[in-house]
């Protein structure tokens, strides 16, 4: 069969550039919302943990959320609000 090219499919994992923006943001949202840790997401989606941490820095907004909470974690903010509610009751 002269003149025909054969195409071989690569079985290698794609590089970080091979993932879509939507895929990256979906994983970042799951990590930031506490549904998965970065390591759990890495295993589940077959991505390197360091890659996910880079995506969090690039696409995540957890730092902005913490600034809005004045540096408090969501658990700390909830505990403080519960104390304030108890005082008002």
Order of alpha helices (4+ residues) and beta strands (2+ residues): alpha-alpha-alpha-alpha-alpha
